[in-house]
Amino acid sequence: MEFKVLKAEHDNLNFKIEEDLPEVGAYLYVYRNNECFKDYLQNSMEACKEVAFEEFGVPLEKWRE
């Protein structure tokens, strides 16, 4: 099984969303200077995008596979 990974850059931060098994959800990682300083477990990749937008202002159109 291959999981999707999405990445985005915004305000000198790097973001990565990693899909996991459906019963687990997806992880949002936030990096500054190549060091992860925040991570969130959400129910879906879409929920991760919403957290990134609400917490850090990452526009939804910035996400790329």
HELIX and SHEET records of a PDB file:
HELIX    1   1 MET A   45  PHE A   56  1                                  12    
HELIX    2   2 LEU A   60  LYS A   62  5                                   3    
SHEET    1   A 4 VAL A   5  HIS A  10  0                                        
SHEET    2   A 4 LEU A  13  GLU A  19 -1                                        
SHEET    3   A 4 ALA A  26  ARG A  32 -1                                        
SHEET    4   A 4 GLU A  35  GLN A  42 -1                                        
END                                                                             
